Amino acid sequence: MTFPSRDLIPLVRQKRIAIAAGCRCELCGEETAAADLEVHTIGNRGRVKGLALAEMEREILVLCPRCHRDVHEQETGEEEQRALLAFRKPEVTEAIRAILSTRPKPYTPPEVDIEAVFAEETQFRSGYRGA
């Protein structure tokens, strides 16, 4: 059995997707904490893995753990899973697309002389102010 698509969609984005879906399972409709909902990939993971994140909206469902387990154990067909997407509200679809297409800004460390900061911090902590 496969569980949340951590290797396909980062965990932080999965939680944002769950919130965008109204913290509800898209199969049973049960309201669940965002941290407990799981993102399920429809169909072949290899094919989905080749898609850009922004294109994955049509390949994922937000499911509670019970429904996610049932989808796998009962080997629910891809057509049945895709049929659930027809019930997704347009605003949820757009929110999920926006979450998946957002690219985080690259981190640029500040230009700071680390040795000077360390020396200053050491003096502050020891109470030594130098001569």
C-alpha positions in Angstrom: 0.0 0.0 0.0 1.3 3.5 -0.8 0.7 6.4 1.5 0.9 10.2 1.0 2.8 11.2 -2.1 5.7 12.8 -0.2 8.1 12.1 -3.0 5.8 13.8 -5.5 4.3 16.7 -3.6 6.2 18.2 -0.6 4.4 17.6 2.8 3.8 21.4 3.4 2.0 21.7 0.0 -0.1 18.6 0.8 -1.3 20.3 4.0 -2.1 23.5 2.1 -4.0 21.4 -0.5 -6.0 19.8 2.3 -6.9 23.2 3.6 -7.9 24.4 0.1 -10.2 21.3 -0.1 -12.0 22.6 3.0 -10.4 20.0 5.3 -12.8 17.5 3.8 -12.3 14.0 2.3 -13.2 14.2 -1.4 -14.7 10.7 -1.2 -16.8 10.5 2.0 -17.1 14.3 2.7 -16.0 13.9 6.3 -14.4 16.9 7.8 -11.0 16.0 9.1 -8.0 17.9 10.5 -5.7 19.0 7.6 -2.8 17.2 9.3 -4.7 13.9 9.0 -5.8 14.2 5.4 -3.7 12.5 2.8 -3.0 13.3 -0.9 -3.7 10.3 -3.1 -2.3 10.1 -6.7 -4.7 8.7 -9.3 -3.3 6.1 -11.6 0.3 5.2 -12.4 2.8 7.0 -10.1 5.5 6.8 -12.7 3.3 8.8 -15.2 2.3 11.3 -12.5 6.0 11.7 -11.4 6.8 13.0 -14.9 4.3 15.8 -14.7 5.1 19.4 -13.6 3.6 20.2 -10.2 1.1 22.6 -11.8 -0.3 19.8 -13.9 -0.9 17.5 -11.0 -4.2 19.0 -9.9 -6.1 16.5 -12.1 -4.1 13.6 -10.8 -4.7 14.0 -7.0 -7.5 13.5 -4.5 -7.6 14.6 -0.9 -8.7 11.6 1.2 -9.1 10.8 4.9 -6.9 7.9 6.0 -9.9 5.4 6.0 -10.9 6.3 2.4 -7.3 6.3 1.2 -6.8 2.8 2.6 -10.1 1.7 1.0 -9.1 3.0 -2.4 -6.0 1.0 -2.3 -7.3 -2.2 -0.7 -10.4 -2.3 -3.0 -8.3 -1.4 -6.0 -10.7 1.3 -7.0 -10.5 1.9 -10.7 -8.9 5.0 -12.2 -12.1 6.0 -13.9 -14.0 5.9 -10.6 -11.3 8.0 -8.9 -11.3 10.5 -11.8 -15.1 10.8 -11.5 -14.6 12.3 -8.0 -12.8 15.2 -9.6 -16.0 16.3 -11.3 -17.4 17.1 -7.9 -14.5 19.3 -6.9 -15.6 23.0 -6.7 -14.0 25.3 -9.2 -12.5 27.5 -6.5 -10.9 24.5 -4.9 -9.5 23.4 -8.3 -8.0 26.9 -8.7 -6.6 27.0 -5.2 -4.9 23.6 -5.7 -3.4 24.7 -9.0 -2.1 27.9 -7.4 -0.5 25.9 -4.5 1.1 23.5 -6.9 2.4 26.1 -9.3 3.9 28.4 -6.6 7.7 28.4 -6.7 9.4 29.3 -3.5 12.0 32.1 -3.6 15.5 30.7 -3.4 17.2 31.4 0.0 20.0 33.9 -0.2 21.9 34.2 3.0 22.7 37.7 4.2 26.1 39.1 3.6 27.5 39.1 7.1 31.0 38.6 8.5 30.3 35.5 10.6 33.5 35.9 12.6 32.6 39.4 13.5 29.1 38.3 14.6 30.6 35.5 16.6 33.1 37.8 18.3 30.4 40.3 19.1 28.1 37.6 20.5 30.9 36.1 22.6 31.7 39.5 24.1 28.1 40.2 24.9 27.6 36.9 26.6 30.8 37.1 28.7 30.3 40.7 29.6 33.8 41.5 28.2 33.8 44.7 26.2 37.5 44.8 25.3 40.0 47.5 26.0 
